[in-house]
Amino acid sequence: MADPQVSPTVGDPAPDIDEPITQGGRFVLAEQRGKWAVVYFFPRSNTPG
């Protein structure tokens, strides 16, 4: 699981991502190598920004 305390900045490589998905299974960013993938980072819930 990605560390929720890590705040990526523009130009940083994406962190290792391995998260459960709603349809069951897991999303592992490393498995997407060579494919198009959109990863959206947003502020923590219930915070300004």
C-alpha positions as CSV (number, residue, x, y, z in Angstrom):
1,M,0.0,0.0,0.0
2,A,1.3,3.5,-0.8
3,D,2.4,5.6,2.2
4,P,-0.3,8.2,2.8
5,Q,2.3,10.6,4.2
6,V,4.2,10.8,0.9
7,S,3.4,13.9,-1.1
8,P,4.7,13.6,-4.7
9,T,5.7,16.7,-6.6
10,V,5.7,17.4,-10.3
11,G,8.5,15.5,-12.0
12,D,8.8,12.8,-9.2
13,P,8.4,9.2,-10.3
14,A,5.2,7.7,-9.2
15,P,5.4,5.8,-5.9
16,D,4.9,2.1,-5.8
17,I,1.2,1.6,-5.8
18,D,-0.5,-1.7,-4.8
19,E,-4.1,-1.0,-3.8
20,P,-7.4,-3.0,-3.6
21,I,-9.9,-2.2,-6.3
22,T,-13.7,-2.2,-6.0
23,Q,-14.2,-5.0,-8.5
24,G,-12.0,-7.3,-6.4
25,G,-8.3,-7.9,-6.9
26,R,-5.6,-5.3,-6.8
27,F,-4.2,-2.5,-8.9
28,V,-0.4,-2.8,-9.0
29,L,1.2,0.1,-10.9
30,A,4.3,-1.9,-11.8
31,E,2.1,-4.3,-13.8
32,Q,1.1,-1.4,-16.0
33,R,4.6,-0.8,-17.4
34,G,4.5,-0.4,-21.1
35,K,0.7,0.5,-21.0
36,W,-1.0,3.8,-20.7
37,A,-2.2,4.4,-17.1
38,V,-3.7,7.5,-15.5
39,V,-3.0,7.9,-11.7
40,Y,-4.7,10.8,-10.0
41,F,-3.3,12.1,-6.7
42,F,-5.6,14.2,-4.6
43,P,-5.4,15.8,-1.1
44,R,-6.3,13.8,1.9
45,S,-10.1,13.7,2.5
46,N,-11.6,16.5,4.6
47,T,-8.6,18.9,4.2
48,P,-8.5,22.2,2.4
49,G,-6.9,22.2,-1.0
